[in-house]
Amino acid sequence: MFGRIVSMRLKPNTQAEFTQTLEREIIPTLRKQQGFKDEIVFVVPNGTEAVAISLWDSKESADAYNRATYPEVQKTLTKVAEGTPEVRTLEVAYSTFHKIAARVAA
């Protein structure tokens, strides 16, 4: 399983709009993507920063989304995010929720 971590600074006073955009536009788009498993979003208490973690069945699925669909999602985020969000893709090493254990090194 792989995770895409997207970090962004939110424009002032846009936390509510960010949450609505997530629920109405971004999550429905993610659910249509092959290999998408879950989305977890964190917002700092003052609403100036957000981190979104999407979980994917494989790196190939995460990369396909990044190439084909994420550019449109990023355009949607321009109304609430300052600058360009930072994106990283990492392998999930452990998850209690998804019952993933760390791989044993050979």
C-alpha positions in Angstrom: 0.0 0.0 0.0 1.2 3.5 -0.8 0.3 6.9 0.6 0.3 10.3 -1.2 1.0 13.1 1.3 -0.1 16.5 0.2 0.8 19.5 2.4 -0.5 23.0 1.7 -0.9 26.4 3.3 -4.5 27.5 3.3 -5.5 31.0 2.5 -6.8 33.0 5.5 -10.4 32.2 6.6 -10.8 29.3 4.1 -10.9 26.3 6.4 -14.7 25.8 6.0 -14.5 26.3 2.2 -11.6 23.8 2.1 -13.6 21.2 4.0 -16.7 21.7 1.7 -14.5 21.5 -1.4 -13.0 18.3 -0.1 -16.4 16.7 0.7 -18.2 17.9 -2.5 -15.5 17.7 -5.2 -12.3 16.0 -4.2 -13.5 12.9 -2.3 -16.0 12.0 -5.0 -13.2 12.3 -7.6 -10.9 10.1 -5.5 -13.5 7.4 -5.0 -13.7 7.0 -8.8 -9.9 6.3 -9.1 -8.6 2.8 -9.5 -6.7 1.7 -6.5 -7.9 4.4 -4.1 -8.4 3.1 -0.6 -8.8 6.0 1.9 -8.3 9.7 2.6 -7.3 11.3 5.9 -7.1 15.1 6.2 -5.6 17.1 9.0 -5.9 20.8 9.5 -4.0 22.8 12.2 -6.3 24.4 14.8 -5.9 27.9 13.3 -6.8 26.7 9.9 -3.7 27.9 8.1 -2.2 24.5 7.1 -3.6 21.2 5.9 -2.1 17.8 5.2 -4.0 15.2 3.2 -3.0 11.5 3.1 -4.5 9.3 0.5 -3.9 5.6 0.5 -3.6 3.5 -2.6 -3.3 -0.2 -3.4 -0.1 0.3 -5.3 2.5 2.9 -6.4 1.3 2.5 -9.9 -2.3 3.5 -8.9 -1.0 6.5 -7.0 1.2 7.5 -9.8 -1.6 7.2 -12.4 -3.8 9.4 -10.3 -1.0 11.9 -9.9 -0.5 12.1 -13.7 -4.1 11.9 -15.0 -6.4 13.4 -12.3 -4.4 15.4 -9.7 -3.7 18.4 -12.0 -7.5 19.1 -12.0 -7.7 18.5 -8.3 -4.8 21.0 -7.8 -6.7 23.6 -9.9 -9.7 23.1 -7.6 -7.5 23.7 -4.6 -6.2 27.1 -5.9 -9.3 28.8 -4.4 -8.3 27.8 -0.9 -4.5 27.0 -1.0 -1.6 29.4 -1.2 1.1 28.4 -3.6 1.7 24.9 -4.9 0.9 22.0 -2.5 3.9 19.7 -1.8 3.3 16.1 -2.8 5.2 13.0 -1.7 4.5 9.4 -2.3 5.7 6.9 0.3 5.2 3.2 0.9 3.0 2.4 3.9 5.2 0.6 6.4 2.6 0.0 9.2 -1.1 0.7 9.8 -3.2 -0.6 12.6 -6.4 0.4 10.8 -5.4 -1.4 7.5 -3.6 -4.2 9.3 -0.4 -3.7 7.4 2.8 -4.8 9.1 6.4 -3.7 8.4 8.2 -5.9 5.9 11.0 -8.0 7.3 14.3 -7.0 5.7 16.1 -9.9 3.9 
